[in-house]
Amino acid sequence: MTGKIVVVALYAILVVVIGIFGMMRTRSFKDFFLAGGNVGPWMSAFSYGTAYFSAVLFIGFAGKIGWGFGYSGIWVALANSLIGVLGVWALLGWRIKKMSKEYGVSTMSEFMEKRYNAPTLKMLGVLVIFIFMIPYSASVFMGLSYLFEISFGIPYWTALGIIGLFTATYIILGGYKSMALIDMIFGMIMALSVTILLIVTVNKGGGFQGITESLNQIDTRLTAPVGPPGFWPLFSLIFLTTVAPFALPQLLQKFYAIRDKKAIRTGMVASTLFALLIGFVGYFVGSTTRVFISPDNPAQRELFNMSADGALTPDFDKLMPELLTNILPGSLSIIILVLILSASMSTLAALVLISSSAISKDLYGGFINPAASDKTLTRLMRITSAVFVFLAVLLALVEFDIIVEILGVSWGAIGSFFLGPFVWGLFNRRVTKTAAYASGVGGLAVCLALYFSGLNNPDPQLWYFSSPGAGTIGMALSLLLPPLISLPQLIKQK
């Protein structure tokens, strides 16, 4: 226990010192939000990767998907890396940087306003970001707090309060300047930690063959190409977590801040390799929860709940904390704690910066006081960052049932609104304002309608009512509507 406390204390000191360093070098809003638009490839690569993967992956997704899908959950990691990372960098990276200079914008909402001459679309973007980033941030806080609760034996709400206060301090100090530097350090820690985690888990389970045999004894479908839930639930998870990054502001903001085209090429390779390592280990270790955790073990019975039909179902958000802290060797628990803390802090920093910029830059600077000074916007960014963290912590106190559901709704809603208007706006100048509105509003409406309609339909066969399913359909619609609605205009101009 003493070792854990010392490590976390040193970690906190490092973060605060770098935050102060960033604050001393922050002289403008652009410095605070985009680090002056001059971030190198390695910082950008690690910043993208660490923002992509957080406690939501290692606590929520790895536990629920690993338990339910077994080895087939690794398809999610592969698709995330090759499409959600490599594809985003290759297709959007330079276009976003070039567009930001051409239009003189620093946020996605600003771009859509100028690209389509649609101030209302910008306002809707602000609302979508602020409303749906809060539950996403809350899910990260929840995963991290569960881990601290089990690791240190402190109440959930105490862990949540400490983490929330630390996050607010860290962000308010240095903004993106310090965040990018810390993310590079965090990324190196994560890469080393997951390598150690993979080796220890495989040894504990009797090697890859031993783990595979254990899973086959439970259910042969756990080692099949498609796990027990079936193809469409797996596809919806892959689509949601892989396509959403093409429209998530906290990830695409990295390209506004990157230095140049050369930095994008280098960062693309580094970020993809990082994602392959982190994603594979996360989902593979998640699949071993079936091997190490069982309702037949009296010491683990509290991790399971009895359903109405008498079946025992796991509390998915508690599986990975149990595995990482009580089953694997105690010497590894410190490394795991730092791993998840690093991943989560990076994600939270990205979410807070994007949400606070939506209020300060897009809303206040765009509508309320367009003549606001640079100093005023920077100060407002710091204030709204603290407010956003406070709201996310309050929501995390509710302790929603499943972290994966929260992230699914958030990613699905944000992706359904931004995907069509933003991506088509980058690639085709003939897509119309009407198409952009229909795409953003229509995709979001369908996503939310499906999800809320399915709250009273727990049948797992109705995959399109789940948060991944609803997000998948909403984003697909958002992506298809712009060319369909703009088709007459495209033909006419030809």
N, C-alpha and C positions, 0 to 999 in steps of 0.2 A: 504493500500500500504506500509506504514512504517513497519507494522508487517512482511510483506513478505520479505522486504529488510533485516530486522534484522535477520530473520530466515535463509535466504540464506547466509548472511554474516557469521553467526555462523557456518553454515554447511561448508562453504569454509574454514574457519579457522581450523575446526576439521580435514578436509581432509589433509590440508597442514601440520598440526602438526604431524599427523600419517605418512604422507609421509616422513617428515624429520626424524622421529623415524626409519622408515624402511631403509632410506638411511644410517643412522649411523650404522645399523646392517648388511648392505650389503657389503660383503667382496669378493664376487666371482660372476662369471657368473651364477653358479647354485643357489646362493642366490637370485640374481636379477630375474631370470627367473622361478625358481621352489621353492623358499624359502627354499633351502637346502634339498628339498625332504622329509621334516619332518612336514608337515602340519596336524593338528588334524582333527577329524571328523566333528566338528561343523563348523569350518572355511571352510572346503572343501564343506560341504553341502550347506551352504549359498552362497559360491563363485560360485558353479555350478548353483544354482537356480537363483541368481541375474544376471548371465551371460546369462542364457536362456531367461529371461523375461526383456524387456527394454521398452523404449518409443515406439518401433516398435509394441509391444503388446498393450499397453494402448492407443496409439494414432492411429497407422495404422491399425492393425488387429482388435482391438475391434470395431473401427468405421466402417470399411468396412464390416467385417464379421457379426458384430452385426446388422447392417442396412440391409444387404442382406439376411442373413440366420436366423435371430431371435434366438430363443432358441436353435436351432440345432447346433449353433456354440459352445455350451458347450461340444459337443462330442469332439471337438478339444482339449479342456482343459483336458478332461478325458483321452484321448489317449496320450497326451503329458506327463501327470503325470505318467500313469501306464506303458507306453512303453518307451517314450523318456527320462524319469528320472529313474523310478524303473528298467526297463529292461536294460538300459545302465549300471547302477551301478551293477546290479546283474550279467550280462553276461560279461561285459568288464572290470569292475573296477579292480579286482585283476589281471586279465590276462595282462592288460596294465602295471601295476606296476611291475609285475614279469618280463615281457618282457623287460621293460626299464633297469632292472638290468642285465638281461641275455645278451642283445645285447650292453649294455653300450650306450644307446641313450636317447635323451631328447626331440625329436620332432617326429611327424608322418612321415615326409619325410625321416628322418634318418633311421627310422625303415624299411621303404619300400626299401630303398637302401640296407641295410644289409640283410634283409630277402630274397630279390630276387636277390641280387648281381646286382643291376640295378641303377648305378649313374644317368642315364638319367631320370629314373622315379623320382628320388629325385629332379632333376632340374625342371621337369614338376610340381611337387608338390609345389615347391617354387613359380613358376609363377602363378599357380592357386590360391594359398593363397593370394599373394600380389595383384593380379588383382581383385579378386572378394571380398576380404575383404574391399577394399576401398569403393565400392558402399554400402555394408552393413553398414559400419561405417557412411557413408554419410546419410543413411536413419535414423539412430539413431540421428544424429545431427539435421536432419530436424524435426523429431518429437519433440525433446526437444526445438528447437528454436521456433516452432509454439506455444508451450505452453508458453514460456517466452514472446513471442510477444503479446499474448492475455492477459497474467497475468500482465505484467508490462507496456504495451503500448509502447514498444520500437520497432524500425524497425527490421525486420527479420534478416538482415545481421549483425546488431549490436549484437543481441542475439547470433547469430552463432559465431561471432568472440570472444565474451567473453567466451562462452562455450568451444570453441576450445582451447583457450589459457589456460584456467583452466585445461582442460583434459591433455594437453601436460605437464604442470607443475606437475600435480598429478602423472602421470606415470613416468616421468623422475626421480623424486625424489627417490622413494622407490621400484619400481618394484613389484614383486608378494608378497614379504614379507608384505609390507604395504597394498597391494590390498586385501589380504586374510583377514586381520584384519578389514579393512574398510568394506569389503563385509559382514562380520558377523554383524556389526553394521547396515549397510544398510538393510540387510535381516530382522532384527528385526523391523526396521522402516517400511519396506514394509508390513510385516505381520500385524502390528497394523493399518497401514493406510488403507489397503484394507478392514479390518474388519469394521472400521468406515465408509468407503465409501459404503460398502454393506448395512449397517443399514440405513444410511441417504438416499440412493437411493430408497430403498424399502419403507421407510416412505413417501418420496416425491411422489412416484408413487401410493400411496394408498395400499401398501402391495403387496405381490406376486400375490394375486388374482386380485387386481386392475390393476397391470401391465399386467397380462395375458389377462384380458378382453379388455384393451386398444389395445393390439397387435392384438387380434382376430377381433376387429372392423376394423383394417387397412387391415389385410390379415390373414385368419385363418392358412395359411401355416407357419406363423412366430412362431407359438407355436407347430407345428408338429414335429415329429422326424427328418424329412428331410425338410429343408427350401426351399423357392421358386426356387433357382437356380438348385436344383435337386441333385441326389445322387452322380454322378461322380465328379462334382465340389467340393462337400463336401468331398468326399473320397480323392481327390487329395490334398486338404488342410491338411487333417488329415495325409495322408501318408508323405507329404513333411515335415511338422513340427514335426512329430513323429519319422520318420526313419532317417532323416538327422542328429540328434544328435549322431547317431552311427558313424558318420564320420566327425563331425565338430571339427577342432583342438582346437578352443577356449574353448570347453567344455571338451574334452578328456584330455587336458593338466592338468586338475585338478587331474587326477589319477597318472600322473607322479610325482606330488608333494605331494601326500597324504602319511601319515606315514606308515601304515601297513594294514594287512587284517582286523584286528579288527576295525580300523578306518573306513574302507570301509563299514562294516556291519552297524555301527551306522550312518554313513553319509547317507547311502542309505535310511533309514527310515526317517530321518530328512528332506532330500532333497525332497522325495516324498510327504510328508505332506505339505511342503512349496509350492510345485508346484501345488498341488490340490487346496489350498487356493487361491493362486495368479491367477492361470488360470481360475478357476470358476468365481471369482469376476470380472476379466477383461472382459471375454466374456459375462457374464450376464449383467453387466452394459452397455456394448456395444449394447446389444439388446434393451436397453431402449432408445436409441437415437431416435427410431421411436416414442416413447411416448412423449418425451420432445422437439423434434425439428421437425419443419414442414415448408414447403415452403409457407404455408398460413399465417405464422406469419411474418409481415413486418420487424420486427427486426432481423429475421433470413434469410431473402431472399438472402442476400449476400453469404450465405453458399451454395447456389445452382447455378448451371450453366444450361443454356438452350442448349439442344442437337439439332442436325440438324432437327429432326422431331418435335421439339417444346416441348419436354418433359423436365421437370426439374429434374436434377440429382445432388445429393449432392457432394460437395468437401469432399470426405471421410476423408482426413487428417485433416480437420478442425472440424469435428463433435465432437470428444471427448474433444478437448480443449474448445470448446464452452460449452459442457455439464458440464465439470469439473470446469470451472471458472465463468460462467455467469448464470448457471441454479441452480446448487446446492448451498447451503448456503455459504456466503462469509467466514464464520469461517472455513469451510472445505477446502477452496482453498489452504491455506498454507500447510495443511497436504498432499493434492494431489500433490502440487508442489514438496514437499520433496520426496514423494513416487516415482514419475516419474524421478526425478533427481537422486535418489538413484539407481533405476533400470538401468537407462541409463548409469550412470557413471561406474557401474560395468561391463556392457556389453562392453562399449567402452574400458575400461582398458584391458579386456580379448582380444579383437580384436587387439588392438595396440601391446600388448606383443607378440601375435602369429605372427603377420605380421612382426614386427621388428626382431623376432628370425629367421624367414624364410630368411631374407636378411643377418643378421649378422652371425648366427650360420650355417645355411644350405648352403647359397650361398658363403659368404666370407670365413667362417671357413672351409667349406667343399670342395670348388673348387679353390678359389682365393689364399687363404693363410692358408693351413691346419695347419701350425705351429704357427698360431696367439696365442698370450698369452691370458690368462684369463682376464687380465685387458683390453686388446684391445677389446675383444669381448663384455665386459660389457659396455665400452665407446661407442662402435658402436651401441649397443642396444639402448642406450639413444638417440643417434643422429637419428637413423632410426625411433625411436618412434615419435620424433618431426616431421620428414619428412612425416610420414604416416598420422599424424593428420592434417598437412597442406594440403595434397592432398585430404583427405576426406572432409575437410571444403570447399575447392575449388569446389569439385563436388557437395556438398550440396547447394552451391550458385545457381546452375542451377535450383533447385527446381523442380525435376521430378514430374510428375502428381500424382502418387500414391505410397506411401511408401511400401505397400504390394507387389507391383510388383517388386520393387528393392530388397526387402528381398527375395522374391521368386526366382528371378534369381540367387542371390548370394548363397543362401542355396542349390538350385538345382544344380548349377554348381559345388560347392565344394563337396557336397554329392555324385554327380554322378562320380566324379573323385576318391575320397578316399574310398567310401563305400566298393566296392568289394575287391580291393587289400588289404586294411587294415584289414577288418573283417576276410576275409578268411586267410590272413596271420597270424592272431592271432590263428585261430582255426585249421588249417590244414597245416602241413609242406609239403604236397605233391603238393600243388597248384603251378603251374609253373610260371616262369618269363613271358612267352608269354601270359599266361592267365591274369597276373596282368596288363601288358601293354594294352591288348585288353579291359579289364574291365574298367580301368581308362580312357583311351583315347576314347574308344567307347561310354561309358556312358556319358562323357562330350560332345562329338561331337553330339550325338543324342539330348541331353538336349538343347544345344544351337541352333541346326538346327531347332528343333520344335518351340522354342520360337521366333527366328527371322523370321521364316516363318509365324508365326501367328500375327506379328505386323500389317499386312495389312488385317487380318481376325478378325474383332471385334465381330463376331457372338459368343455369349456366349455358344451356343450349342457345339462349337468346343473347349471344355474344355482342350483338350490335347495340344492346342497351347498357353494356358495361362502359366504364370510362374509356378504356382503350378503343372499344368498338365505336362508341359515339364520336370520339376524337378522330378516328380513322375516316369515318364517313363524312364528317364535317370538313376535314382537310381536303379529302378527295374532291368534294363538291366545290370548295373554295378554289382549288386549282383548275377545275374544269370550266367553271362559269365564265371567266374573262374571255377566252378565245371564242366561246360559243356566242356570247352576247355581242362581242365586237366583230363577229364574222361579217355582217353586212358592211360595216365600215371598212374592214380589211379588203373585201372584194371590190368595193367602190373605189378605194384609193389605188388599187392595182390597175 
